[in-house]
């Protein structure tokens, strides 16, 4: 079981699969529900140009505090588990080993907390940083106690493999004896991380995709259609010179707008669950 868990870590675990699937499916779902699907989706994507397609996912993440925070925690944990499985968790006691482990487990959650605080405020940042650190700490305990074995731990000679008895001691900190509560917490951490990754994050992502809000700014612009000029609301897809290229919510087509002003509301339609 431990070997299978470590092997999953080396491949990115379920988090890798979930993140890739969400990165592909959620932005398209967001665009489809917001603009109405069908030809509108193709027109929007063409109007955005391929280099701007990631803006849909980015816009969702930086405007939804809960989605952005959970995504940050999941990415932090997936990346840490991946590198831990490759032998990145320092073993051994003493000040040097402790300092290296502290830096390894604290620096990334601290960075995540700062980024989250910049977008959503200090309380969101603090909560995100603490959860990210706690989930990383569980991974450290697993590898230090030998419940999971890094790739480095499997690099053994044939003589060592032949001489080791069944049930031999795995690669671990020989002098490390965590208290029982910490071992239990590490076991709980695995389930918390799995739940966040395969249940909570996908649910939050699709709720955000179907909430009826635009993924970017909505602007009111002067739009010329043939010989007629009027003020229309556009979902901004890109900037062209002194104007905006956007999805026209009034005429349901891609339009060029001039003299644009920002609209405070990003709501385009009712959320899916109210429709």
HELIX and SHEET records of a PDB file:
HELIX    1   1 UNK A    2  UNK A   10  1                                   9    
HELIX    2   2 UNK A   13  UNK A   35  1                                  23    
HELIX    3   3 UNK A   39  UNK A   48  1                                  10    
HELIX    4   4 UNK A   50  UNK A   52  5                                   3    
HELIX    5   5 UNK A   54  UNK A   63  1                                  10    
HELIX    6   6 UNK A   65  UNK A   85  1                                  21    
HELIX    7   7 UNK A   94  UNK A  120  1                                  27    
HELIX    8   8 UNK A  122  UNK A  144  1                                  23    
HELIX    9   9 UNK A  152  UNK A  154  5                                   3    
HELIX   10  10 UNK A  158  UNK A  163  1                                   6    
HELIX   11  11 UNK A  180  UNK A  195  1                                  16    
HELIX   12  12 UNK A  196  UNK A  200  3                                   5    
HELIX   13  13 UNK A  201  UNK A  209  1                                   9    
HELIX   14  14 UNK A  272  UNK A  274  5                                   3    
SHEET    1   A 5 UNK A 218  UNK A 225  0                                        
SHEET    2   A 5 UNK A 228  UNK A 240 -1                                        
SHEET    3   A 5 UNK A 243  UNK A 248 -1                                        
SHEET    4   A 5 UNK A 253  UNK A 263 -1                                        
SHEET    5   A 5 UNK A 218  UNK A 225 -1                                        
END                                                                             
